Amino acid sequence: MKFCVVLEYDAQAQSWSAVCPELPGCTSAGTAEEEARQGIAEAIRLYLAPSDLHLPANAKLVEVTVG
């Protein structure tokens, strides 16, 4: 899968930030561009990893189709 990532260098902090706009909250940073790229790749993998849902007994899990 391919995702758009915004890489920015902050001269004051002397570090790179990486943000994936398609996945809210998915960010990374590093002192080198490559470190930020590797970090955002790992952040995306973790973001997309399946996880168990623990729902209360009175909750319903439904699917919604948009479009």
C-alpha positions in Angstrom: 0.0 0.0 0.0 1.2 3.5 -0.7 0.4 6.6 1.5 1.3 10.2 1.1 3.7 11.5 3.7 4.6 15.1 4.4 8.2 15.6 5.4 9.4 18.9 6.9 12.7 20.0 8.2 12.6 22.3 11.3 15.9 24.3 11.3 15.3 25.5 14.9 14.8 22.0 16.3 17.3 20.5 13.8 14.9 17.6 13.1 12.6 16.2 10.5 8.9 15.5 11.0 6.8 13.1 9.0 3.0 13.1 8.9 0.6 10.9 7.1 -2.5 13.1 6.4 -4.6 10.0 5.4 -4.2 8.5 8.8 -5.0 11.0 11.6 -2.5 11.1 14.4 0.1 9.0 12.4 3.4 10.9 12.8 7.1 10.5 13.3 10.2 12.5 13.7 14.0 12.1 13.4 17.3 13.9 13.3 17.8 12.7 9.8 15.3 12.5 6.9 15.8 8.8 6.6 15.1 8.3 10.3 11.8 10.2 9.9 10.9 8.1 6.9 11.7 4.8 8.6 9.7 6.0 11.7 6.6 7.0 9.7 6.7 3.6 7.8 6.7 1.8 11.2 3.9 4.2 12.5 1.8 3.4 9.5 2.3 -0.4 10.0 1.3 -0.1 13.6 -1.7 2.2 12.8 -3.0 -0.4 10.3 -2.3 -3.5 12.5 -5.5 -5.3 13.6 -6.4 -5.1 17.2 -9.0 -6.7 19.4 -12.1 -4.7 20.2 -13.3 -5.0 23.8 -16.9 -3.8 23.7 -19.3 -3.4 26.6 -22.1 -6.0 26.7 -24.7 -3.5 25.6 -22.7 -2.2 22.6 -23.3 -3.0 18.9 -20.7 -3.2 16.3 -22.1 -2.2 12.9 -20.6 -1.4 9.4 -21.6 1.8 7.6 -21.2 2.2 3.8 -20.5 5.7 2.5 -20.8 6.7 -1.1 
